Amino acid sequence: MRRDTRQRRAIRRVFMNVDRPLTPEEILEYGRRIVPSLGLATVYRTVKIFVAERWLSEVELPGGGLRYELADRPHHHHFLCRSCDQAFDVHRCPDEVERLAPRGFEVDGHELTLFGRCVTCR
């Protein structure tokens, strides 16, 4: 069993309060509001532990590094703001997305990323 440190509790709180995929730098920014001494190396170590424990999952978006979100989320997609580089959840799939595959192909999954400007950057 792993120790439950102030830093780990802070990072858990970040994910419980911010409902979107976060970069390690964003986790650090929000986490320092709770524990000012939090460091980036601790964020990386803790995120790695939380992914291994399946509490967090990795989100890989085109053109960017890994982001992280709570692992127990239902199937969803993402919107990536081209101005501020923040990612947001899209909670709906396009109708009949599987029909986009070439004839005779079998689709067993899909990912969709929308790009543009978020409401703040518009």
C-alpha positions in Angstrom: 0.0 0.0 0.0 1.3 3.4 -0.9 1.6 6.3 1.5 -1.1 8.9 1.3 0.9 12.1 1.2 -0.3 15.8 1.1 1.0 16.0 -2.5 -1.0 12.9 -3.6 -4.2 14.2 -1.8 -3.7 17.5 -3.5 -3.4 15.9 -7.0 -6.5 13.8 -6.3 -8.4 17.0 -5.3 -7.3 18.6 -8.6 -8.8 15.9 -10.6 -12.0 15.8 -8.5 -12.5 19.6 -9.0 -11.3 20.1 -12.7 -13.5 18.2 -15.2 -11.2 18.1 -18.2 -8.0 16.4 -19.3 -4.9 18.0 -17.7 -1.3 18.3 -18.7 1.3 17.7 -16.0 2.0 21.5 -16.0 -1.7 22.2 -15.4 -1.8 19.6 -12.6 1.2 21.4 -11.1 -0.5 24.8 -11.4 -3.7 23.7 -9.7 -1.9 21.5 -7.2 0.3 24.4 -6.0 -2.9 26.2 -4.9 -3.4 23.4 -2.4 0.3 22.5 -1.6 2.6 25.4 -2.7 5.7 23.3 -2.4 4.4 20.7 -5.0 7.0 20.0 -7.7 6.8 18.8 -11.3 8.8 15.6 -10.6 6.2 14.7 -7.8 3.4 15.3 -10.3 5.0 13.0 -12.8 5.6 10.3 -10.2 2.2 10.5 -8.7 0.4 10.5 -12.1 2.4 7.4 -13.1 1.2 5.7 -9.8 -2.4 6.8 -10.4 -2.3 5.5 -14.0 -0.9 2.1 -12.8 -3.7 2.0 -10.2 -6.2 2.7 -12.9 -7.5 5.8 -11.1 -6.3 8.0 -14.0 -6.1 7.3 -17.7 -3.8 8.8 -20.3 -5.3 11.0 -23.0 -3.2 11.4 -26.1 -4.3 14.2 -28.4 -2.8 15.0 -31.8 -0.1 17.6 -31.6 0.3 17.6 -27.9 1.8 15.6 -25.0 0.0 13.3 -22.7 -2.9 14.6 -20.6 -4.6 12.8 -17.8 -8.2 12.4 -16.6 -10.2 10.2 -14.2 -10.3 6.6 -15.5 -13.9 5.8 -14.7 -15.3 8.2 -17.2 -17.7 6.9 -19.8 -16.8 6.9 -23.5 -16.3 10.5 -24.7 -14.2 12.6 -27.1 -12.2 15.8 -26.7 -12.0 19.4 -28.0 -8.6 21.0 -28.1 -8.4 24.8 -28.1 -5.8 26.1 -30.6 -5.3 29.3 -28.6 -4.8 28.2 -25.0 -4.1 24.5 -25.6 -6.6 23.4 -23.0 -8.5 20.2 -23.7 -12.2 19.8 -22.9 -14.6 16.8 -22.9 -17.1 16.2 -25.7 -19.8 14.0 -24.3 -21.4 12.8 -27.5 -20.4 10.7 -30.5 -21.5 11.6 -34.0 -24.3 9.4 -35.2 -23.2 6.3 -37.1 -19.4 7.1 -37.0 -18.7 3.5 -37.9 -20.2 4.1 -41.4 -17.2 6.3 -42.2 -15.0 3.2 -42.5 -14.3 1.8 -46.0 -16.7 -0.9 -47.2 -16.0 -4.3 -45.7 -14.0 -2.9 -42.8 -14.9 -3.7 -39.2 -14.7 -0.9 -36.7 -13.9 -1.9 -33.1 -13.3 1.6 -31.7 -12.8 5.2 -32.5 -11.4 8.5 -31.2 -12.5 12.0 -32.3 -10.8 15.3 -31.5 -12.4 18.6 -32.4 -10.2 21.7 -32.8 -11.0 25.3 -32.5 -11.2 28.1 -29.9 -12.8 27.6 -26.5 -15.4 30.0 -25.1 -12.7 32.0 -23.2 -10.4 32.4 -26.2 -13.3 33.2 -28.7 
